[in-house]
Amino acid sequence: MIDHNAIAPSLGQALSARGYQTLTPVQEAMLSDDHGGQDLLVSAQTGSGKTVAFGIAMSSSILSDGRMIDRSDTPLALIVAPTRELAVQVSRELEWLYANAGARIVSCVGGMDPREERRALARGAHIVVGTPGRLVDHINRGGLILDDLRVVVMDEADEMLDMGFRDELETILKAAPEDRRTLLFSATVSKQIARLAASFQRDAIRVNTISDEGSHRDIEYVAHTIAPSDAENAIMNVLRFHEAKNALVFCKTRANVNHLLARFHNRGMNVVAMSGELSQKERMHALQALRDGRANVCVATDVAARGLDLPDLDLVIHADLPSDQESLLHRSGRTGRAGRKGVSVLIVPFKARRRIERLLGDAKVEASWVDAPGADDIERRDDERLLNHPTLLETAGDVDLAMAHALIERHGAEQVAAAFVAAHRAKRSAPDELMPVPEPATTRQRGERNAPREPRAPREKRAPRDDFSDGVWINVSVGRKSGAEPRWLLPMLCKSGGLDRSQIGAIRIEDAHTRVELHPDSVEPFFATIGPDGRIEKSITAWKEGSAPPGKSNPSTARIVSKPAKASHRKGGKPKQDRDEWSPDSDAPREHQGAPKSRRDKPPSDRLKKAKPKKRDRRFDASASKPPKRKKPKRPKA
């Protein structure tokens, strides 16, 4: 129960009217007598009711006798929030909390009309809530005067520093009076937060309300390992499987948000987007659509969703994986708020599983690793929901019962029930089939050096083939240079030569030809089948090893013959030198075939001495000192 003696009466009445029976740990901590008038550095997990907590903490400084707010023409309290949505949400919470105290609250956020905000500040405001950039703009223009400021509250201070608002925060704190109170609320107290607190707080009291048992005990973490190409299908299956009243899908970039938004719209889903490229008016319309039920899925970036408090948000999906534990906790903290249960689902490609396991360990969060829901799982869940449909459990009215009796009499009970089932399933999109995911890598596969290596099984020795002890080798006129491979040589030999695979032994591919081992009993039938020309295919022939290829004599009896020289067609040219050609009747070895004899006998140095340099053509030489002279055209005679 709420201790009304420790809380301001006007705030206690507002909490009771709002239905508060108990307070959260961070709210209870703000009721301590030791905290009155002191600076506070508070760390509390997301969704623990920090807005009401600092509303209670600053009440002792701005309320007279705990009932009505003190009169002032300039603000008494200033709350700084990192995003527009969080600032608007804080403003709404403080409106009902300080309604009985008569406080005037003004919000100053980007995307809204600054002239209207300056007019509201000029009319008088007791509490101002805004984003850092807009507040600094009003301070520099003289619209926001902080001379009478008593309390400064920084909500989500860690996020404001991560977003690069340190200069703006220092400007705001320097413009405030030195005797004001400074309250810093943050989910995590990093070194930057500690330095900021040491610079602008005086003897701050450290308040830690995060339980040592782990973060987000009301949130169930689930990790689905998927194939990288199935990410979008897995997200849609997760939404279909849970069918939460409200779901939030996180992406890293605006482009990813727009892409998923288009995919969801194509599937007939009611979806809205939250990204930095939207105006404040568009953001407010999106949030209102989620609150009144016109949409049940929101696709957002990390910055845009900071501080969102959506009603009945039961599901958070990490479409793009978080990069650190702070991002993971802030994202997941959008659900499971104020004692409600929630589910946080991570879509993990199987190659990123090891990294996410380390991330969850650093955040002290335990997740259940299960397969993403498939089509069969979704259909079973749909059947369970249909059997427990709320309309089947409610008492039907007389008009509905009369119509039900008429339908049963005309169509029968089974046909009416089947039509009900078909109408229920027609409203839902069909689930997607997902690809199978490989098993997680073993310790050795993950690259850990000290992991014990599993012993290999001894390799069985291949038994020798007794039937090929006297095999006969043949040559085939295709080799490695021609792309010969056993996978097509073997079937070609079997088909063209009438062989069986058991009659072919080793196949050794060389550069110009291939050697094939045949069973002794199959050699003669093979050559009888392919014929005397030894042709296997159009341009492939076979012959026995040691004999000449088909159509050629034995190379050992070859000799060199000369072809008659051809006359040169150049002007004044001499006939070309004779070239050695290989012939089956030549006695000379074949390696002498090639260049003319006259050039072969002379060393290269003699040829180089006689080489004359080419004449330089000055017309095309860019290095010439003088341009070439051009002949003047002759004038025609008169």
C-alpha positions as CSV (number, residue, x, y, z in Angstrom):
1,M,0.0,0.0,0.0
2,I,1.0,3.6,-0.6
3,D,2.3,5.4,2.5
4,H,0.3,8.7,2.2
5,N,2.1,10.2,5.2
6,A,5.4,10.2,3.3
7,I,4.0,11.5,0.0
8,A,2.6,15.0,-0.8
9,P,-1.2,14.9,-0.4
10,S,-2.0,16.2,-3.8
11,L,0.2,13.6,-5.4
12,G,-1.3,10.9,-3.2
13,Q,-4.8,11.7,-4.3
14,A,-3.7,11.6,-8.0
15,L,-2.1,8.2,-7.5
16,S,-5.1,6.8,-5.8
17,A,-7.4,8.2,-8.5
18,R,-5.1,6.6,-11.1
19,G,-5.5,3.2,-9.5
20,Y,-2.1,2.9,-7.9
21,Q,-2.1,0.4,-5.0
22,T,1.6,-0.1,-4.5
23,L,4.7,1.7,-5.7
24,T,7.7,0.3,-7.6
25,P,11.1,0.1,-5.9
26,V,12.4,3.3,-7.5
27,Q,9.3,5.1,-6.5
28,E,9.5,3.9,-2.9
29,A,13.2,5.0,-2.8
30,M,12.1,8.6,-3.6
31,L,10.0,8.7,-0.4
32,S,13.1,8.5,1.9
33,D,13.6,11.5,4.2
34,D,17.3,11.4,3.5
35,H,16.7,12.4,-0.1
36,G,14.9,15.7,0.6
37,G,16.7,18.7,-1.0
38,Q,19.7,16.5,-2.1
39,D,21.0,15.8,-5.6
40,L,20.4,12.3,-6.7
41,L,22.1,9.9,-9.1
42,V,19.5,7.1,-9.7
43,S,19.9,4.0,-11.7
44,A,16.7,2.1,-12.5
45,Q,15.8,-0.4,-15.2
46,T,13.6,0.6,-18.1
47,G,9.9,0.4,-17.4
48,S,10.2,0.7,-13.6
49,G,8.1,4.0,-13.4
50,K,10.9,6.6,-13.3
51,T,8.6,9.4,-14.4
52,V,6.4,9.1,-11.4
53,A,9.5,8.6,-9.3
54,F,11.2,11.9,-10.2
55,G,7.8,13.5,-10.0
56,I,7.6,12.5,-6.4
57,A,11.3,13.4,-5.8
58,M,10.9,17.0,-7.0
59,S,7.6,17.7,-5.2
60,S,9.4,18.7,-2.0
61,S,11.1,21.6,-3.9
62,I,8.2,23.0,-5.9
63,L,5.1,22.4,-3.7
64,S,4.2,24.6,-0.7
65,D,2.9,22.4,2.2
66,G,2.7,19.5,-0.3
67,R,-0.6,20.7,-1.8
68,M,-0.3,23.6,-4.2
69,I,2.5,24.6,-6.4
70,D,4.3,27.8,-5.6
71,R,3.5,30.9,-7.7
72,S,6.1,31.9,-10.3
73,D,6.2,33.5,-13.7
74,T,9.2,31.4,-14.7
75,P,9.7,27.7,-14.6
76,L,10.4,26.0,-11.3
77,A,11.3,22.5,-12.7
78,L,12.9,21.5,-15.9
79,I,12.9,17.9,-17.3
80,V,15.2,17.0,-20.2
81,A,14.5,13.9,-22.3
82,P,16.5,12.5,-25.2
83,T,13.6,12.1,-27.7
84,R,10.4,13.8,-28.7
85,E,8.2,10.8,-27.8
86,L,9.7,10.5,-24.3
87,A,9.3,14.2,-23.7
88,V,5.6,14.1,-24.7
89,Q,5.1,11.0,-22.6
90,V,6.7,12.6,-19.5
91,S,4.6,15.7,-20.0
92,R,1.4,13.6,-20.0
93,E,2.4,11.7,-16.9
94,L,3.2,14.9,-15.0
95,E,-0.1,16.5,-16.1
96,W,-2.3,14.0,-14.2
97,L,0.3,13.7,-11.3
98,Y,0.3,17.4,-10.7
99,A,-3.3,18.1,-11.7
100,N,-4.5,18.7,-8.1
101,A,-1.5,20.9,-7.4
102,G,-2.5,23.4,-10.2
103,A,0.7,23.1,-12.1
104,R,1.0,24.4,-15.7
105,I,3.2,22.2,-17.8
106,V,4.7,23.1,-21.2
107,S,6.5,20.8,-23.6
108,C,9.2,22.0,-25.9
109,V,10.3,19.4,-28.5
110,G,11.6,19.4,-32.1
111,G,9.1,19.1,-34.9
112,M,6.5,21.4,-33.2
113,D,5.9,25.1,-33.8
114,P,8.5,27.0,-31.8
115,R,6.4,30.2,-31.8
116,E,3.5,28.5,-30.1
117,E,5.9,27.1,-27.5
118,R,7.4,30.6,-26.8
119,R,3.8,32.0,-26.3
120,A,3.1,29.2,-23.8
121,L,6.3,30.0,-22.0
122,A,5.4,33.7,-21.9
123,R,2.0,32.9,-20.4
124,G,3.8,31.2,-17.5
125,A,4.8,27.6,-16.9
126,H,5.7,25.9,-13.6
127,I,7.2,22.7,-15.2
128,V,8.9,22.6,-18.6
129,V,9.6,19.3,-20.4
130,G,11.7,19.2,-23.6
131,T,14.5,17.8,-25.7
132,P,18.1,19.3,-25.4
133,G,18.2,21.0,-28.8
134,R,14.9,22.8,-28.5
135,L,15.5,23.9,-24.9
136,V,18.9,25.4,-25.8
137,D,17.3,27.2,-28.7
138,H,14.7,28.8,-26.4
139,I,17.4,29.7,-23.9
140,N,19.5,31.4,-26.6
141,R,16.5,33.3,-27.9
142,G,15.4,34.5,-24.4
143,G,12.1,32.6,-24.4
144,L,13.1,30.2,-21.6
145,I,14.3,32.0,-18.4
146,L,15.8,29.8,-15.7
147,D,16.5,32.4,-13.0
148,D,13.9,30.8,-10.6
149,L,14.7,27.2,-11.5
150,R,14.8,24.9,-8.4
151,V,15.0,21.4,-9.9
152,V,16.6,20.0,-13.1
153,V,15.8,16.3,-14.0
154,M,17.7,14.5,-16.7
155,D,15.8,11.4,-17.8
156,E,17.7,8.7,-19.7
157,A,20.9,10.6,-19.2
158,D,23.0,7.8,-20.7
159,E,21.1,7.8,-23.9
160,M,21.5,11.6,-24.3
161,L,25.2,11.3,-24.0
162,D,25.2,8.4,-26.5
163,M,23.3,10.6,-28.9
164,G,25.9,13.4,-28.6
165,F,23.9,15.9,-26.5
166,R,26.7,16.6,-24.0
167,D,27.3,20.2,-25.1
168,E,23.6,20.9,-24.9
169,L,23.3,19.5,-21.4
170,E,26.3,21.6,-20.2
171,T,24.7,24.7,-21.7
172,I,21.4,24.0,-19.9
173,L,23.1,23.3,-16.6
174,K,25.3,26.4,-16.8
175,A,22.2,28.5,-17.5
176,A,20.4,27.2,-14.3
177,P,21.1,28.7,-10.8
178,E,23.9,27.1,-8.9
179,D,21.7,26.3,-5.9
180,R,19.2,24.2,-7.9
181,R,18.8,20.4,-7.4
182,T,20.0,18.1,-10.1
183,L,18.4,14.6,-10.5
184,L,20.0,12.2,-12.9
185,F,18.0,9.1,-13.9
186,S,19.7,6.5,-16.0
187,A,19.4,2.8,-16.7
188,T,23.2,2.4,-16.5
189,V,25.7,4.6,-14.8
190,S,28.7,4.7,-17.2
191,K,32.0,6.6,-16.8
192,Q,30.5,9.5,-18.8
193,I,27.5,9.7,-16.5
194,A,29.8,9.7,-13.4
195,R,31.9,12.5,-14.8
196,L,28.8,14.5,-15.7
197,A,27.4,14.0,-12.2
198,A,30.7,15.0,-10.6
199,S,30.8,18.2,-12.6
200,F,27.3,19.5,-12.1
201,Q,26.1,17.8,-8.8
202,R,26.9,18.6,-5.2
203,D,27.3,15.6,-2.9
204,A,24.9,13.5,-4.9
205,I,23.3,10.5,-3.2
206,R,23.6,7.3,-5.2
207,V,20.4,5.3,-5.5
208,N,20.5,1.9,-7.2
209,T,17.2,0.0,-7.6
210,I,18.3,-2.6,-10.1
211,S,18.1,-6.1,-8.7
212,D,21.2,-8.2,-8.6
213,E,19.1,-11.2,-9.7
214,G,19.2,-10.0,-13.3
215,S,17.6,-7.4,-15.6
216,H,14.0,-7.6,-16.8
217,R,12.7,-10.5,-14.8
218,D,9.2,-10.0,-16.3
219,I,10.6,-10.4,-19.9
220,E,11.0,-13.8,-21.6
221,Y,14.0,-13.8,-24.0
222,V,13.7,-16.1,-27.0
223,A,16.4,-16.5,-29.7
224,H,15.5,-18.0,-33.1
225,T,18.4,-19.3,-35.2
226,I,17.7,-18.9,-38.9
227,A,19.3,-18.9,-42.3
228,P,20.3,-15.4,-43.3
229,S,18.0,-15.3,-46.3
230,D,15.0,-16.2,-44.1
231,A,15.1,-13.1,-41.8
232,E,11.9,-11.4,-43.1
233,N,10.0,-14.7,-43.3
234,A,11.0,-15.5,-39.7
235,I,9.8,-12.1,-38.5
236,M,6.4,-12.6,-40.1
237,N,6.1,-16.1,-38.7
238,V,6.9,-14.8,-35.2
239,L,4.2,-12.1,-35.5
240,R,1.7,-14.7,-36.7
241,F,2.7,-17.2,-34.0
242,H,2.3,-14.7,-31.0
243,E,-0.4,-12.5,-32.4
244,A,0.3,-9.9,-29.7
245,K,-2.1,-7.0,-29.2
246,N,0.8,-4.6,-29.8
247,A,4.3,-5.5,-31.2
248,L,7.4,-3.5,-31.7
249,V,10.0,-4.4,-34.4
250,F,13.4,-2.8,-34.2
251,C,15.6,-1.9,-37.1
252,K,19.0,-0.1,-37.3
253,T,18.3,2.2,-40.2
254,R,15.4,4.2,-41.8
255,A,15.8,2.2,-45.0
256,N,15.3,-1.0,-43.2
257,V,12.2,0.4,-41.5
258,N,10.7,1.5,-44.9
259,H,11.5,-1.9,-46.4
260,L,9.8,-3.9,-43.6
261,L,6.9,-1.5,-43.6
262,A,6.2,-2.2,-47.3
263,R,6.5,-5.9,-46.8
264,F,4.0,-5.9,-43.9
265,H,1.6,-3.8,-45.9
266,N,1.8,-6.2,-48.8
267,R,0.8,-9.0,-46.4
268,G,-2.3,-7.0,-45.3
269,M,-1.0,-6.2,-41.8
270,N,-1.9,-3.0,-39.8
271,V,1.5,-1.5,-39.4
272,V,2.9,2.0,-38.6
273,A,6.5,3.3,-38.7
274,M,8.6,5.4,-36.3
275,S,11.8,6.9,-37.7
276,G,13.8,10.1,-37.7
277,E,12.6,11.2,-41.1
278,L,9.0,11.5,-39.9
279,S,7.6,14.8,-38.6
280,Q,6.3,15.1,-35.0
281,K,2.8,15.2,-36.3
282,E,3.3,11.9,-38.2
283,R,4.8,10.3,-35.1
284,M,1.9,11.4,-32.9
285,H,-0.6,9.9,-35.5
286,A,1.4,6.6,-35.5
287,L,1.3,6.4,-31.7
288,Q,-2.4,7.2,-31.6
289,A,-3.1,4.5,-34.1
290,L,-1.4,2.0,-31.8
291,R,-3.2,3.2,-28.7
292,D,-6.7,3.1,-30.3
293,G,-6.2,-0.3,-32.0
294,R,-6.1,0.8,-35.6
295,A,-2.6,-0.7,-35.8
296,N,-0.9,-3.5,-33.8
297,V,2.7,-3.5,-35.2
298,C,5.2,-0.6,-35.0
299,V,8.5,-0.8,-37.0
300,A,11.0,1.7,-35.5
301,T,14.6,2.6,-35.2
302,D,16.4,2.6,-31.8
303,V,16.4,6.4,-31.5
304,A,12.8,6.9,-32.5
305,A,11.5,4.2,-30.1
306,R,13.5,5.5,-27.1
307,G,11.1,6.1,-24.2
308,L,8.0,4.7,-25.9
309,D,5.4,3.4,-23.5
310,L,2.8,1.7,-25.6
311,P,-0.2,0.2,-23.9
312,D,-0.3,-3.6,-23.8
313,L,3.0,-4.0,-25.7
314,D,3.6,-7.8,-25.3
315,L,6.2,-8.5,-28.0
316,V,9.5,-7.0,-29.1
317,I,11.3,-8.3,-32.1
318,H,14.9,-7.5,-32.9
319,A,14.9,-7.6,-36.7
320,D,18.4,-6.1,-36.7
321,L,20.5,-7.5,-33.9
322,P,21.5,-5.0,-31.1
323,S,25.2,-4.0,-31.1
324,D,25.7,-3.8,-27.3
325,Q,24.0,-4.8,-24.1
326,E,22.6,-1.3,-23.4
327,S,20.8,-1.4,-26.8
328,L,19.5,-4.9,-26.0
329,L,18.1,-3.9,-22.6
330,H,16.6,-0.6,-23.8
331,R,14.9,-2.3,-26.7
332,S,13.5,-5.1,-24.6
333,G,12.5,-2.7,-21.8
334,R,9.6,-1.4,-24.0
335,T,7.7,-4.5,-22.9
336,G,7.3,-6.1,-19.5
337,R,6.6,-2.7,-17.9
338,A,4.9,-2.0,-14.6
339,G,4.6,-5.7,-13.7
340,R,3.3,-6.8,-17.1
341,K,4.8,-9.8,-18.8
342,G,6.5,-9.5,-22.2
343,V,8.5,-11.4,-24.8
344,S,11.7,-10.3,-26.5
345,V,12.6,-12.2,-29.6
346,L,16.0,-12.1,-31.3
347,I,16.2,-13.2,-35.0
348,V,19.7,-14.6,-35.2
349,P,21.4,-15.8,-38.4
350,F,23.3,-18.9,-37.5
351,K,26.7,-17.3,-38.2
352,A,26.0,-14.6,-35.5
353,R,24.9,-17.1,-32.8
354,R,28.3,-17.0,-31.0
355,R,28.3,-13.2,-30.8
356,I,24.7,-13.0,-29.5
357,E,25.5,-15.6,-26.8
358,R,28.3,-13.4,-25.5
359,L,26.0,-10.4,-25.7
360,L,23.4,-12.1,-23.6
361,G,26.0,-13.2,-21.1
362,D,27.3,-9.7,-20.7
363,A,23.8,-8.4,-20.1
364,K,23.1,-11.2,-17.6
365,V,20.1,-12.4,-19.5
366,E,19.2,-16.0,-20.2
367,A,17.5,-16.8,-23.5
368,S,15.9,-19.9,-24.7
369,W,17.3,-21.0,-28.1
370,V,14.6,-22.6,-30.2
371,D,13.8,-23.0,-33.9
372,A,11.7,-20.2,-35.5
373,P,8.0,-21.1,-35.7
374,G,7.2,-22.9,-38.9
375,A,4.0,-23.3,-40.9
376,D,2.9,-26.3,-38.8
377,D,3.5,-24.6,-35.5
378,I,1.5,-21.5,-36.6
379,E,-1.4,-23.7,-37.8
380,R,-1.5,-25.5,-34.4
381,R,-1.5,-22.2,-32.5
382,D,-4.3,-20.9,-34.8
383,D,-6.4,-24.0,-34.0
384,E,-5.8,-23.5,-30.3
385,R,-6.9,-19.9,-30.5
386,L,-10.0,-20.9,-32.5
387,L,-11.1,-23.5,-30.0
388,N,-10.8,-20.9,-27.2
389,H,-12.2,-18.0,-29.2
390,P,-13.9,-15.4,-26.9
391,T,-17.1,-15.4,-28.9
392,L,-17.6,-19.1,-28.2
393,L,-17.3,-18.6,-24.5
394,E,-19.8,-15.6,-24.3
395,T,-23.5,-16.0,-23.8
396,A,-25.3,-15.3,-27.1
397,G,-28.3,-13.0,-27.3
398,D,-31.8,-14.0,-28.3
399,V,-31.4,-12.4,-31.8
400,D,-28.1,-14.3,-32.4
401,L,-29.6,-17.6,-31.2
402,A,-32.6,-17.3,-33.5
403,M,-30.2,-16.7,-36.4
404,A,-28.0,-19.6,-35.4
405,H,-31.0,-22.0,-35.3
406,A,-32.1,-20.8,-38.7
407,L,-28.6,-21.4,-40.1
408,I,-28.4,-24.9,-38.6
409,E,-31.8,-25.9,-40.0
410,R,-30.9,-24.8,-43.5
411,H,-27.2,-25.8,-43.7
412,G,-26.6,-28.2,-40.9
413,A,-24.4,-27.8,-37.8
414,E,-21.2,-29.1,-39.5
415,Q,-21.5,-26.7,-42.5
416,V,-22.1,-23.7,-40.2
417,A,-19.0,-24.7,-38.1
418,A,-16.9,-25.1,-41.2
419,A,-17.9,-21.7,-42.5
420,F,-17.0,-20.2,-39.1
421,V,-13.5,-21.8,-39.3
422,A,-13.0,-20.7,-42.9
423,A,-14.0,-17.1,-42.0
424,H,-11.5,-17.1,-39.1
425,R,-8.6,-18.4,-41.2
426,A,-9.3,-16.0,-44.1
427,K,-8.4,-13.0,-42.0
428,R,-4.8,-14.3,-41.4
429,S,-1.9,-14.4,-43.8
430,A,-0.4,-17.7,-44.7
431,P,2.7,-18.7,-42.8
432,D,6.1,-19.0,-44.6
433,E,8.2,-22.1,-44.9
434,L,11.7,-21.7,-43.4
435,M,14.9,-23.3,-44.5
436,P,16.6,-25.8,-42.2
437,V,19.4,-24.5,-40.1
438,P,22.7,-26.3,-39.5
439,E,23.6,-27.5,-36.1
440,P,25.6,-25.2,-33.8
441,A,29.4,-25.4,-34.4
442,T,31.5,-27.6,-32.0
443,T,34.1,-26.1,-29.7
444,R,36.9,-27.0,-32.2
445,Q,34.9,-25.4,-35.1
446,R,34.5,-22.2,-33.2
447,G,38.2,-21.7,-33.2
448,E,39.1,-22.3,-29.5
449,R,42.7,-23.4,-29.6
450,N,42.8,-25.2,-26.3
451,A,39.9,-27.5,-27.1
452,P,40.8,-31.2,-27.2
453,R,40.9,-32.6,-30.7
454,E,38.7,-35.6,-31.3
455,P,40.8,-38.6,-32.5
456,R,40.3,-39.6,-36.1
457,A,39.2,-43.1,-37.1
458,P,42.0,-45.0,-38.9
459,R,41.6,-45.0,-42.6
460,E,40.9,-48.3,-44.2
461,K,43.5,-49.5,-46.7
462,R,42.1,-50.1,-50.2
463,A,42.3,-53.8,-51.1
464,P,44.4,-54.5,-54.2
465,R,42.5,-55.6,-57.3
466,D,43.7,-59.0,-58.4
467,D,41.8,-58.9,-61.7
468,F,44.0,-55.9,-62.9
469,S,47.4,-57.3,-62.1
470,D,48.1,-57.8,-65.8
471,G,46.1,-54.8,-67.1
472,V,46.7,-53.4,-70.6
473,W,47.2,-49.6,-71.0
474,I,45.7,-47.7,-73.9
475,N,45.9,-44.0,-74.8
476,V,43.1,-41.6,-75.5
477,S,43.8,-38.5,-77.6
478,V,42.5,-36.0,-75.0
479,G,44.4,-34.7,-72.0
480,R,44.6,-32.1,-69.3
481,K,45.0,-29.2,-71.7
482,S,41.7,-30.2,-73.4
483,G,39.8,-30.4,-70.1
484,A,39.8,-34.2,-69.7
485,E,38.1,-35.4,-66.6
486,P,37.3,-39.0,-65.4
487,R,33.6,-38.1,-64.7
488,W,32.9,-37.9,-68.5
489,L,35.8,-40.0,-69.8
490,L,34.5,-43.1,-68.0
491,P,30.9,-43.1,-69.3
492,M,32.2,-42.2,-72.8
493,L,34.5,-45.3,-72.9
494,C,31.7,-47.5,-71.6
495,K,29.2,-46.3,-74.1
496,S,31.4,-46.2,-77.2
497,G,33.5,-49.3,-76.5
498,G,30.8,-51.5,-75.0
499,L,32.6,-51.7,-71.7
500,D,31.5,-52.1,-68.1
501,R,32.8,-50.0,-65.2
502,S,34.3,-53.1,-63.7
503,Q,36.5,-53.6,-66.8
504,I,38.2,-50.2,-66.5
505,G,41.0,-49.7,-63.9
506,A,43.1,-46.6,-63.3
507,I,42.8,-43.4,-65.4
508,R,45.8,-41.2,-65.5
509,I,45.4,-37.8,-67.2
510,E,48.5,-36.2,-68.7
511,D,48.9,-32.9,-70.6
512,A,48.3,-34.1,-74.2
513,H,46.6,-37.5,-73.7
514,T,45.1,-39.9,-71.2
515,R,46.3,-43.3,-70.2
516,V,43.5,-45.8,-69.3
517,E,43.9,-49.3,-67.9
518,L,41.7,-52.0,-69.3
519,H,41.1,-55.6,-68.2
520,P,43.2,-58.0,-70.5
521,D,40.0,-59.8,-71.6
522,S,38.3,-56.6,-72.7
523,V,41.0,-55.0,-74.9
524,E,40.3,-56.9,-78.1
525,P,36.5,-56.5,-77.9
526,F,37.0,-52.8,-77.2
527,F,39.0,-52.1,-80.3
528,A,36.7,-54.3,-82.4
529,T,33.8,-52.2,-81.3
530,I,35.3,-48.8,-82.0
531,G,36.7,-50.0,-85.4
532,P,40.0,-49.8,-87.1
533,D,40.2,-46.0,-87.1
534,G,40.0,-46.1,-83.3
535,R,37.4,-43.3,-83.1
536,I,35.5,-43.0,-79.9
537,E,33.9,-39.6,-80.5
538,K,34.1,-37.1,-83.4
539,S,37.6,-35.9,-82.6
540,I,38.7,-38.4,-79.9
541,T,40.6,-41.6,-80.8
542,A,42.2,-44.5,-78.8
543,W,45.2,-46.7,-79.5
544,K,47.3,-49.3,-77.7
545,E,50.2,-48.0,-75.7
546,G,53.5,-48.5,-77.6
547,S,51.8,-48.3,-81.0
548,A,51.3,-45.2,-83.3
549,P,48.0,-43.3,-83.2
550,P,45.4,-44.2,-85.9
551,G,46.4,-42.8,-89.3
552,K,50.1,-42.2,-88.3
553,S,53.2,-44.4,-88.4
554,N,55.6,-45.0,-85.6
555,P,57.3,-41.8,-84.5
556,S,60.6,-43.6,-84.3
557,T,60.8,-43.9,-88.1
558,A,59.9,-40.2,-88.8
559,R,62.3,-37.9,-90.6
560,I,62.5,-34.2,-91.6
561,V,61.5,-33.1,-95.0
562,S,61.4,-29.6,-96.4
563,K,58.6,-27.9,-98.2
564,P,59.3,-25.7,-101.2
565,A,59.8,-22.1,-100.2
566,K,57.0,-19.6,-101.1
567,A,57.8,-16.4,-102.8
568,S,57.4,-13.3,-100.8
569,H,54.7,-10.8,-101.8
570,R,56.6,-7.8,-100.6
571,K,58.1,-5.5,-103.1
572,G,61.7,-6.4,-103.8
573,G,61.5,-9.1,-101.2
574,K,63.4,-12.4,-101.2
575,P,61.8,-15.8,-100.9
576,K,61.2,-17.0,-97.4
577,Q,63.5,-19.4,-95.8
578,D,62.6,-23.1,-95.7
579,R,61.0,-24.3,-92.5
580,D,61.5,-27.8,-91.1
581,E,58.2,-29.7,-91.0
582,W,57.6,-33.0,-89.2
583,S,56.8,-35.9,-91.4
584,P,56.3,-39.6,-90.6
585,D,59.1,-40.4,-93.2
586,S,61.6,-38.0,-91.5
587,D,64.7,-39.4,-89.6
588,A,65.4,-36.1,-87.7
589,P,64.0,-35.6,-84.2
590,R,60.9,-33.4,-84.0
591,E,62.3,-30.8,-81.6
592,H,64.3,-29.1,-84.4
593,Q,61.0,-28.1,-86.1
594,G,60.4,-24.4,-85.9
595,A,62.4,-21.2,-86.9
596,P,64.4,-20.9,-90.2
597,K,67.9,-22.3,-90.2
598,S,69.6,-19.0,-91.0
599,R,68.1,-17.3,-87.9
600,R,68.6,-20.4,-85.7
601,D,72.4,-20.6,-86.4
602,K,73.2,-16.9,-85.6
603,P,73.4,-15.9,-81.9
604,P,71.0,-13.2,-80.6
605,S,73.9,-10.7,-80.1
606,D,74.7,-10.6,-83.8
607,R,71.1,-9.9,-84.7
608,L,70.9,-7.1,-82.1
609,K,74.0,-5.3,-83.5
610,K,72.5,-5.1,-86.9
611,A,69.2,-3.7,-85.6
612,K,68.8,-0.1,-86.7
613,P,66.7,2.4,-84.7
614,K,63.6,3.6,-86.3
615,K,63.4,7.1,-87.6
616,R,61.5,9.5,-85.4
617,D,58.4,11.0,-86.9
618,R,58.4,14.6,-85.7
619,R,54.8,15.1,-86.6
620,F,53.7,12.8,-83.7
621,D,56.5,13.4,-81.2
622,A,55.4,15.4,-78.3
623,S,59.0,15.9,-77.0
624,A,60.2,17.6,-80.2
625,S,61.5,21.1,-79.5
626,K,60.0,22.7,-82.6
627,P,56.8,21.9,-84.3
628,P,57.0,20.5,-87.8
629,K,56.9,22.9,-90.6
630,R,53.8,22.9,-92.8
631,K,54.0,23.7,-96.4
632,K,52.0,26.7,-97.4
633,P,49.3,26.0,-100.0
634,K,50.1,27.5,-103.4
635,R,47.9,30.4,-104.4
636,P,46.0,29.9,-107.6
637,K,47.2,32.0,-110.5
638,A,44.9,34.8,-111.5
